[in-house]
Amino acid sequence: MKVKDKKQISLWLALLIVSLLIAKYTISSWRKYQAWETHKSFFALPLEEQKVKTWMSPNFIQRHYGIDFGAVIGFSPGFWEARKPLIDLCNNHHLNCDMLIEKLNARILNHPDNKSVH
């Protein structure tokens, strides 16, 4: 194989890798945009009606409502688990998601500040 052929193959391989990375980033961004579009109406609701939902992550719940998520479930979720939706945490740890959401909502109502941080 000639040097020119090797360079051409390397170039095409590099273009393929870059194209795949761009496609992955585009798909990821599109999914995040769709999730944002779906959930943006939630934040237009009055604070009293903004209850915990299964699409929320433990980190979001802690930041938005100001409660200690780990104290409610009995353990602290790992770095990556804390960034995934609540439904994934429930499935991975065999938790009853409806009961967990009820506990979280009760904790939010009884929180001393009872204010959401935006």
N, C-alpha and C positions, 0 to 999 in steps of 0.2 A: 504494500500500500504506500502510495506516495505521501509526502509531507502535506501537499495541498489537499488531498482527500481527508487526511486526519484533521486538519484545521477546519475543513468544511463540516465534518461530522461533529466536531467539538462545538462549532458555532450553532448548528441545528439543535444539539443537545441542550446547550445553554438557553436558546430561545424557547425550547419546550419547557424547561424548568421554570423560566421566568413567566411563561404563559400560564402554567399550572398554578403558580403562586398568586398571580393576578386574579385568576378565576376563583381560587379559594377565598381570597380577600373580598372579592366582589360578592360572592354568595354569602359570606359571613356578614358583611355590611347590610345586604338586602334583608337577611333574616332579622337582624337587630332593628332595622327600620320598621319591618312589619310588626315586630313585637311592640315597639314604641307606639306605632299607630293604633294598635289594638288596645293598649293600656293607657293612652294619654287621657281618655275620657274619665278614667278612674280618679285622676288628680284634680279634675274639675269639680268633683263631688265635695260637699261640706266635710270638714274634718271628722265629724261624728259618724259619717257613713263610710269612711275609708277603713274598712276592715281588712284583716290579713287575708290574702288570697294565695292559692297554690303556686302561682307563677312567681311570687316574690322569693328572693334569696334571703338566707339568714342574715347576711351582711346588710341588705337593704332594710330588713325588719328592725335590726338594731339601730341603724342610723335614722330611719324615718320615724320610728316610734319611741326611741330612747329606752328600750328595755334590754335586759341581759338575756339573750336568746339561749345561751348555754344553761342558765339557771332553770329555764322552763322545761327544757328537754332532758336535763340531767347529765349532759356531756357537751363538750365544746366541739363543734364541727371543725374538721380540718380546713386547711387553707383553700383547697379547691372545692370542697363540699360547701363551704360558706358562700361561694359565688354561684352556685347552681340553684335552680328553682327548688322550692320547698318540697314539691311532689317527688323530686329525685331523692332528696334526703329521706323522706318517708319510705320510699320503696327500698332504698339501700339498707336501711336499718330496721325494716319491718315495723314501722310506726303507723298508728292509726292517724292519718292526716287530718280527718275531720275533728278528732278529739284534740289534736295538737293545735289546730287553728282556734278551737273554742278556748283552750288554755291561754293562747297568745292574746286573743281578743279580750278575755277577762283580765289579763295582766295589764293590757293597755288601758282599759276602763278604770282600773284601780291604781294606775300610775299616779304618783303625787303631782307631776306637772300636767299630765293629760294633754300635752301639746305635741304636735308633730313638728319635726324640724325639717324645713324645706331647703 
